[in-house]
């Protein structure tokens, strides 16, 4: 389906966003078109008080910089209020009841809950009983908001989605799962190159393959060849990379040599934070083909779109 031939209604049927597999192609397009509107209003300095009198709660069990900033700033730009809930895994293990927690905060007037670092099983528990929308910003399995942001950025930079080739190179992580799901549902050709030791989770790959063919290889050159978009991600956000892992991943570094196998005008993407000299070289991430700053900005607009569509 061609996004440029799609007519949006600016509405989706989903109550929660746990993973991109739950969204149809049409629902993804609805969010992307809403993000386009949000960005246009932002650049025109227009007020968008869609969340006036609404409160959004954040439950983060993991550290964050850009995502937290984008969520908090986005809520305020939409006229809503944001409250940070203290989270402790010890509380959950000590008997904190998910149903009670969600039902109580909804009685406080909270309209939606955005989570990060919450296990998929706990997230499923939240969504099963919640009367308010639950939005998974990231956990160990998926990063759906990043995947939406990436599709919007590609559409914005290239003018289309259907028919493009995107190549992911590096370590198979949660972002990889959301990226390939979003890409395959939006009509992109997808290639993935990871070391055998760090492949994308088989379940996530098989699920994405239900919507289209994905070329999977251990050869980064074969993945990148003739790609319109080349994407890599941090190998580990929170700690140093052991030397053994560095050696395994060294051939997957996105440098000018690897990028030369892509199309001459291919864009480079990275969700940040990035370690220059590890998964990508400075000349690539800071070069003319890089759109990482646009990605970072677009996280704000896509998050605002998701909030606006979910909070009724």
Sine and cosine of phi, psi and omega as CSV:
sin_phi,cos_phi,sin_psi,cos_psi,sin_omega,cos_omega
0.00,0.00,0.74,-0.68,-0.04,-1.00
-1.00,0.01,0.87,-0.49,-0.03,-1.00
-0.88,0.47,-0.50,0.87,-0.03,-1.00
-0.97,0.25,-0.18,0.98,0.08,-1.00
-0.96,-0.26,0.08,1.00,-0.04,-1.00
-1.00,-0.03,0.67,-0.74,0.05,-1.00
-0.96,-0.28,0.93,-0.37,-0.08,-1.00
-0.97,0.24,0.49,-0.87,0.11,-0.99
-0.95,-0.32,-0.13,0.99,-0.01,-1.00
0.86,0.52,0.79,0.61,0.08,-1.00
-0.35,-0.94,0.56,-0.83,0.08,-1.00
-0.75,-0.66,0.37,-0.93,-0.05,-1.00
-1.00,0.01,-0.15,0.99,-0.07,-1.00
-0.97,0.24,0.60,-0.80,0.12,-0.99
-1.00,-0.10,-0.57,0.82,-0.03,-1.00
-0.83,-0.56,0.32,-0.95,0.19,-0.98
-0.80,-0.60,0.98,-0.21,0.04,-1.00
-0.99,-0.17,-0.65,0.76,-0.01,-1.00
-0.38,-0.93,0.38,-0.93,-0.09,-1.00
-0.94,0.34,-0.34,0.94,0.05,-1.00
-0.88,0.47,-0.40,0.92,-0.02,-1.00
-0.98,0.20,-0.26,0.97,-0.05,-1.00
-0.99,-0.14,0.65,-0.76,0.12,-0.99
-0.98,0.21,0.22,-0.98,0.07,-1.00
-0.86,0.51,-0.66,0.75,0.01,-1.00
-0.88,0.47,-0.64,0.77,0.00,-1.00
-0.93,0.36,-0.60,0.80,0.10,-0.99
-0.88,0.48,-0.69,0.72,0.03,-1.00
-0.89,0.46,-0.63,0.78,0.03,-1.00
-0.86,0.51,-0.68,0.73,0.01,-1.00
-0.92,0.40,-0.66,0.75,-0.01,-1.00
-0.91,0.42,-0.65,0.76,0.05,-1.00
-0.92,0.38,-0.61,0.79,0.05,-1.00
-0.90,0.43,-0.61,0.79,0.05,-1.00
-0.90,0.43,-0.60,0.80,0.04,-1.00
-0.88,0.47,-0.67,0.74,0.05,-1.00
-0.91,0.42,-0.69,0.72,-0.01,-1.00
-0.87,0.49,-0.66,0.75,-0.02,-1.00
-0.93,0.36,-0.64,0.77,0.02,-1.00
-0.88,0.47,-0.67,0.75,0.03,-1.00
-0.92,0.39,-0.61,0.79,0.03,-1.00
-0.89,0.46,-0.73,0.68,-0.03,-1.00
-0.93,0.36,-0.46,0.89,0.02,-1.00
-1.00,0.02,0.01,1.00,-0.01,-1.00
0.86,0.51,0.60,0.80,0.04,-1.00
-1.00,0.03,0.61,-0.80,0.07,-1.00
-0.94,0.33,0.67,-0.75,0.06,-1.00
-0.73,-0.69,0.97,0.24,-0.07,-1.00
-1.00,0.06,0.72,0.69,-0.04,-1.00
-0.90,0.43,-0.52,0.86,-0.03,-1.00
-0.98,-0.19,0.42,0.91,0.01,-1.00
-0.83,0.56,0.78,-0.63,0.00,-1.00
0.95,0.31,0.11,0.99,0.04,-1.00
-0.99,-0.12,0.57,-0.82,0.06,-1.00
-0.88,-0.48,0.76,-0.65,0.05,-1.00
-0.91,-0.41,0.77,-0.64,0.01,-1.00
-0.99,-0.17,0.58,-0.82,0.07,-1.00
-0.92,-0.39,0.77,-0.63,0.06,-1.00
-0.83,-0.56,1.00,-0.09,-0.11,-0.99
-0.94,-0.33,0.88,-0.47,0.10,-0.99
-0.98,-0.19,0.27,0.96,-0.05,-1.00
-0.53,-0.85,0.47,-0.88,0.01,-1.00
-0.95,0.30,0.42,-0.91,-0.01,-1.00
-0.35,-0.94,0.47,-0.88,0.07,-1.00
-0.84,-0.54,-0.95,0.32,-0.04,-1.00
-0.90,0.43,-0.69,0.73,-0.04,-1.00
-0.89,0.45,-0.74,0.67,0.02,-1.00
-0.87,0.48,-0.70,0.71,0.00,-1.00
-0.87,0.50,-0.72,0.69,-0.02,-1.00
-0.89,0.46,-0.65,0.76,0.00,-1.00
-0.92,0.40,-0.77,0.64,-0.05,-1.00
-0.90,0.43,-0.70,0.71,0.01,-1.00
-0.92,0.40,-0.66,0.75,0.00,-1.00
-0.88,0.47,-0.67,0.74,0.02,-1.00
-0.87,0.49,-0.69,0.73,0.00,-1.00
-0.92,0.39,-0.62,0.78,0.02,-1.00
-0.92,0.39,-0.41,0.91,0.05,-1.00
-1.00,0.01,0.07,1.00,0.06,-1.00
1.00,0.06,0.14,0.99,-0.02,-1.00
-0.99,-0.12,0.04,-1.00,0.04,-1.00
-0.91,-0.42,0.48,-0.88,-0.05,-1.00
-0.82,-0.58,0.70,-0.72,0.04,-1.00
-0.76,-0.65,0.69,-0.73,-0.04,-1.00
-0.99,-0.14,0.88,-0.48,0.01,-1.00
-1.00,0.00,0.74,-0.67,0.07,-1.00
-0.92,0.39,0.74,-0.67,-0.02,-1.00
-0.83,-0.56,0.67,-0.74,0.08,-1.00
-0.60,-0.80,0.79,-0.61,0.07,-1.00
-0.87,0.49,-0.51,0.86,0.03,-1.00
-0.90,0.44,-0.61,0.79,0.06,-1.00
-0.88,0.48,-0.69,0.73,-0.02,-1.00
-0.91,0.42,-0.65,0.76,-0.02,-1.00
-0.96,0.28,-0.38,0.93,-0.02,-1.00
-1.00,0.08,-0.01,1.00,0.10,-0.99
0.89,-0.46,0.13,0.99,0.09,-1.00
-0.86,0.52,0.81,-0.59,-0.10,-0.99
-1.00,-0.04,0.83,-0.56,-0.05,-1.00
-0.88,0.48,-0.72,0.70,-0.02,-1.00
-0.87,0.49,-0.70,0.72,0.01,-1.00
-0.90,0.44,-0.69,0.73,-0.03,-1.00
-0.87,0.50,-0.77,0.63,-0.05,-1.00
-0.91,0.41,-0.69,0.73,-0.04,-1.00
-0.93,0.37,-0.54,0.84,0.01,-1.00
-0.95,0.32,-0.73,0.69,-0.05,-1.00
-0.92,0.39,-0.46,0.89,0.08,-1.00
-0.92,0.40,-0.51,0.86,0.06,-1.00
-0.96,0.28,-0.26,0.96,0.10,-1.00
-0.99,0.16,-0.09,1.00,-0.04,-1.00
1.00,-0.10,0.22,0.98,0.04,-1.00
-0.96,0.28,0.73,-0.68,-0.06,-1.00
-1.00,-0.09,-0.41,0.91,-0.02,-1.00
-0.38,-0.93,0.40,-0.92,0.04,-1.00
-0.82,-0.57,0.83,-0.55,0.06,-1.00
-0.97,-0.25,0.80,-0.60,-0.06,-1.00
-0.91,-0.42,0.36,-0.93,0.13,-0.99
-0.47,-0.88,0.68,-0.73,0.03,-1.00
0.95,0.31,0.32,0.95,0.05,-1.00
-0.99,-0.12,0.77,-0.64,-0.08,-1.00
-0.85,0.53,0.45,-0.89,-0.03,-1.00
-0.88,0.48,-0.60,0.80,0.01,-1.00
-0.92,0.40,-0.66,0.75,0.06,-1.00
-0.92,0.40,-0.62,0.78,0.02,-1.00
-0.89,0.46,-0.69,0.73,0.06,-1.00
-0.87,0.50,-0.61,0.79,0.04,-1.00
-0.90,0.43,-0.67,0.74,0.06,-1.00
-0.84,0.54,-0.79,0.62,-0.12,-0.99
-0.92,0.39,-0.51,0.86,-0.04,-1.00
-0.91,0.41,-0.47,0.88,-0.10,-1.00
-0.90,-0.44,-0.12,0.99,-0.17,-0.99
-0.99,0.17,0.71,-0.71,0.13,-0.99
-1.00,0.02,-0.13,0.99,0.04,-1.00
-0.91,-0.41,0.27,-0.96,-0.04,-1.00
-0.95,0.31,0.67,-0.74,0.08,-1.00
-0.91,-0.40,0.78,-0.62,-0.02,-1.00
-0.85,-0.52,0.88,-0.48,0.03,-1.00
-1.00,0.07,0.94,-0.33,0.04,-1.00
-0.98,0.19,-0.52,0.85,0.04,-1.00
-0.05,-1.00,0.60,-0.80,0.22,-0.98
-0.51,-0.86,-0.25,-0.97,-0.12,-0.99
-0.93,0.36,-0.28,0.96,-0.07,-1.00
-0.95,-0.30,-0.59,0.81,-0.15,-0.99
-0.61,-0.79,0.42,-0.91,0.15,-0.99
-0.72,-0.70,0.94,0.33,-0.13,-0.99
-0.89,0.46,-0.60,0.80,0.00,-1.00
-0.91,0.42,-0.59,0.81,0.05,-1.00
-0.92,0.40,-0.65,0.76,0.03,-1.00
-0.87,0.48,-0.66,0.75,0.04,-1.00
-0.90,0.43,-0.71,0.70,0.03,-1.00
-0.84,0.55,-0.67,0.74,-0.03,-1.00
-0.91,0.41,-0.67,0.74,0.03,-1.00
-0.90,0.44,-0.63,0.78,0.03,-1.00
-0.90,0.43,-0.67,0.74,-0.01,-1.00
-0.90,0.44,-0.68,0.73,0.02,-1.00
-0.89,0.45,-0.71,0.71,0.02,-1.00
-0.87,0.50,-0.70,0.72,-0.02,-1.00
-0.91,0.42,-0.66,0.75,-0.10,-1.00
-0.99,0.15,-0.52,0.85,-0.08,-1.00
-0.95,-0.30,-0.30,0.95,-0.02,-1.00
1.00,0.08,0.01,1.00,0.01,-1.00
-0.37,-0.93,0.09,-1.00,0.09,-1.00
-0.76,-0.65,-0.78,0.63,-0.06,-1.00
-0.86,0.50,0.75,-0.66,0.07,-1.00
1.00,-0.03,-0.22,0.98,0.06,-1.00
-0.97,0.24,0.40,-0.92,0.10,-1.00
-0.94,-0.35,0.79,-0.61,0.09,-1.00
-0.91,-0.42,0.72,-0.70,0.01,-1.00
-0.89,-0.46,0.84,-0.54,0.11,-0.99
-0.98,-0.18,0.76,-0.65,-0.04,-1.00
-0.77,-0.64,0.76,-0.65,0.07,-1.00
0.69,-0.72,-0.61,-0.79,-0.06,-1.00
-1.00,-0.01,0.75,-0.66,0.02,-1.00
-0.95,0.31,0.95,-0.32,-0.08,-1.00
-0.82,-0.58,-0.06,-1.00,-0.02,-1.00
-0.87,0.50,-0.60,0.80,0.03,-1.00
-0.90,0.44,-0.58,0.81,0.02,-1.00
-0.87,0.50,-0.68,0.73,-0.01,-1.00
-0.87,0.49,-0.69,0.72,-0.01,-1.00
-0.95,0.30,-0.60,0.80,0.00,-1.00
-0.88,0.48,-0.76,0.65,-0.06,-1.00
-0.94,0.35,-0.54,0.84,0.04,-1.00
-0.92,0.39,-0.73,0.69,0.03,-1.00
-0.89,0.46,-0.67,0.74,-0.04,-1.00
-0.91,0.41,-0.71,0.70,-0.06,-1.00
-0.93,0.37,-0.56,0.83,0.02,-1.00
-0.96,0.29,-0.42,0.91,0.01,-1.00
-1.00,-0.03,0.08,1.00,0.11,-0.99
1.00,-0.04,0.22,0.98,0.03,-1.00
-0.99,0.11,0.46,-0.89,0.19,-0.98
-0.99,0.13,0.75,-0.66,-0.15,-0.99
-0.88,-0.48,0.74,-0.67,0.12,-0.99
-0.78,-0.62,0.67,-0.74,-0.03,-1.00
-0.77,-0.64,0.80,-0.60,0.07,-1.00
-0.84,-0.55,0.91,-0.41,0.06,-1.00
-0.72,-0.69,0.39,-0.92,0.15,-0.99
-0.91,0.40,0.41,-0.91,0.02,-1.00
-0.85,0.53,-0.55,0.84,-0.05,-1.00
-0.96,0.27,-0.32,0.95,-0.09,-1.00
-0.75,-0.66,0.73,0.69,0.01,-1.00
-0.95,0.32,0.40,-0.92,0.13,-0.99
-0.89,0.47,0.52,-0.86,-0.01,-1.00
-0.84,0.54,0.74,-0.68,-0.09,-1.00
-0.85,0.52,-0.62,0.79,-0.02,-1.00
-0.89,0.45,-0.68,0.73,0.01,-1.00
-0.91,0.42,-0.64,0.77,0.01,-1.00
-0.91,0.41,-0.73,0.69,-0.01,-1.00
-0.89,0.46,-0.61,0.79,0.01,-1.00
-0.91,0.42,-0.70,0.72,0.01,-1.00
-0.91,0.42,-0.57,0.82,-0.04,-1.00
-0.93,0.37,-0.19,0.98,0.09,-1.00
-0.93,0.37,-0.35,0.94,-0.08,-1.00
-0.96,-0.28,-0.04,1.00,0.02,-1.00
0.26,-0.96,0.14,-0.99,-0.03,-1.00
-0.99,0.14,0.68,-0.73,0.05,-1.00
-0.83,-0.56,0.82,-0.58,0.03,-1.00
-0.99,0.11,0.88,-0.47,-0.04,-1.00
-0.90,-0.44,0.76,-0.65,-0.07,-1.00
-0.50,-0.87,0.27,-0.96,0.16,-0.99
-0.98,-0.18,0.02,1.00,-0.04,-1.00
-0.97,-0.22,0.95,-0.30,-0.05,-1.00
-0.89,0.45,-0.54,0.84,0.00,-1.00
-0.89,0.45,-0.70,0.72,-0.01,-1.00
-0.90,0.44,-0.57,0.82,0.02,-1.00
-0.94,0.35,-0.68,0.73,-0.11,-0.99
-0.98,0.20,-0.38,0.92,-0.11,-0.99
-0.80,0.60,0.84,-0.55,0.04,-1.00
0.89,0.45,0.39,0.92,0.02,-1.00
-0.97,0.23,0.55,-0.83,0.11,-0.99
-1.00,0.04,-0.43,0.90,-0.02,-1.00
-0.69,-0.72,0.74,-0.67,0.08,-1.00
-0.88,-0.48,0.78,-0.63,-0.15,-0.99
-0.76,-0.65,0.69,-0.72,0.20,-0.98
-0.65,-0.76,0.11,-0.99,-0.07,-1.00
-0.57,-0.82,0.19,-0.98,0.03,-1.00
-0.88,0.48,0.62,-0.79,0.02,-1.00
-0.97,0.23,-0.57,0.82,0.07,-1.00
-0.35,-0.94,0.86,-0.52,-0.11,-0.99
-0.96,0.29,-0.55,0.84,-0.27,-0.96
-0.95,-0.30,-0.15,0.99,-0.08,-1.00
-0.50,-0.87,0.18,-0.98,0.04,-1.00
-0.93,0.35,0.46,-0.89,0.00,-1.00
-1.00,-0.04,0.83,-0.56,0.05,-1.00
-0.85,0.53,0.49,-0.87,-0.06,-1.00
-0.86,0.51,-0.59,0.81,0.02,-1.00
-0.88,0.48,-0.68,0.74,0.04,-1.00
-0.91,0.42,-0.64,0.77,0.01,-1.00
-0.86,0.51,-0.66,0.75,-0.01,-1.00
-0.92,0.39,-0.66,0.75,0.01,-1.00
-0.89,0.45,-0.63,0.78,-0.11,-0.99
-1.00,0.01,-0.16,0.99,-0.07,-1.00
-0.82,0.57,-0.68,0.73,0.00,-1.00
-0.91,0.41,-0.20,0.98,-0.06,-1.00
-0.99,-0.16,0.07,1.00,0.06,-1.00
-0.89,0.45,0.72,-0.69,0.07,-1.00
-1.00,0.08,0.96,-0.28,0.03,-1.00
-0.82,-0.57,-0.02,-1.00,-0.07,-1.00
-0.89,0.45,-0.53,0.85,0.02,-1.00
-0.91,0.41,-0.75,0.66,0.01,-1.00
-0.91,0.42,-0.66,0.76,-0.04,-1.00
-0.91,0.41,-0.41,0.91,-0.02,-1.00
-0.91,0.41,-0.32,0.95,0.02,-1.00
-0.99,0.17,-0.29,0.96,0.07,-1.00
-0.98,0.18,0.06,-1.00,0.07,-1.00
-0.89,0.45,0.45,-0.89,-0.14,-0.99
-0.89,0.46,-0.46,0.89,-0.01,-1.00
-0.96,-0.28,0.34,0.94,-0.03,-1.00
-0.87,0.49,0.62,-0.79,0.03,-1.00
-1.00,-0.08,0.53,-0.85,0.05,-1.00
-0.96,-0.27,0.68,-0.74,-0.04,-1.00
-0.76,-0.65,0.54,-0.84,0.03,-1.00
-0.37,-0.93,0.73,-0.69,-0.11,-0.99
-0.98,0.20,-0.21,0.98,-0.03,-1.00
0.92,0.39,0.52,-0.86,0.07,1.00
-0.97,0.26,0.50,-0.87,-0.04,-1.00
-0.90,-0.44,0.55,-0.83,0.10,-0.99
-0.95,-0.32,0.99,-0.15,0.01,-1.00
-0.89,0.46,0.74,-0.67,-0.06,-1.00
1.00,-0.08,-0.13,0.99,0.04,-1.00
-0.94,-0.34,-1.00,0.08,-0.01,-1.00
-0.99,0.16,-0.31,0.95,0.00,-1.00
-0.49,-0.87,0.51,-0.86,0.05,-1.00
-1.00,0.02,0.39,-0.92,-0.05,-1.00
-0.88,0.47,-0.61,0.80,-0.05,-1.00
-0.91,0.40,-0.42,0.91,0.03,-1.00
-0.99,0.12,-0.80,0.60,-0.08,-1.00
-0.93,0.36,-0.45,0.89,0.03,-1.00
-0.98,-0.21,0.15,0.99,-0.07,-1.00
-1.00,0.03,0.00,-1.00,-0.11,-0.99
-0.93,0.36,-0.37,0.93,-0.02,-1.00
-1.00,0.03,-0.13,0.99,-0.07,-1.00
-0.99,0.17,0.67,-0.74,0.07,-1.00
-0.85,-0.53,0.43,0.90,-0.09,-1.00
-0.91,0.42,-0.54,0.84,0.03,-1.00
-0.94,0.33,-0.60,0.80,0.09,-1.00
-0.89,0.45,-0.65,0.76,0.08,-1.00
-0.84,0.54,-0.74,0.68,-0.01,-1.00
-0.86,0.52,-0.70,0.72,0.03,-1.00
-0.91,0.41,-0.68,0.73,-0.10,-1.00
-0.93,0.38,-0.29,0.96,0.10,-0.99
-0.86,0.51,-0.62,0.78,0.04,-1.00
-0.87,0.49,-0.76,0.65,-0.11,-0.99
-0.94,0.33,-0.60,0.80,0.00,-1.00
-0.96,0.28,-0.58,0.81,0.07,-1.00
-0.90,0.44,-0.67,0.74,0.05,-1.00
-0.88,0.47,-0.62,0.78,0.03,-1.00
-0.90,0.44,-0.70,0.71,0.01,-1.00
-0.88,0.47,-0.73,0.69,0.00,-1.00
-0.88,0.48,-0.70,0.72,-0.05,-1.00
-0.90,0.43,-0.59,0.81,-0.03,-1.00
-0.98,0.19,-0.50,0.87,-0.06,-1.00
-1.00,0.06,-0.60,0.80,-0.06,-1.00
-1.00,0.04,0.94,-0.33,-0.06,-1.00
-1.00,0.02,0.00,0.00,0.00,0.00
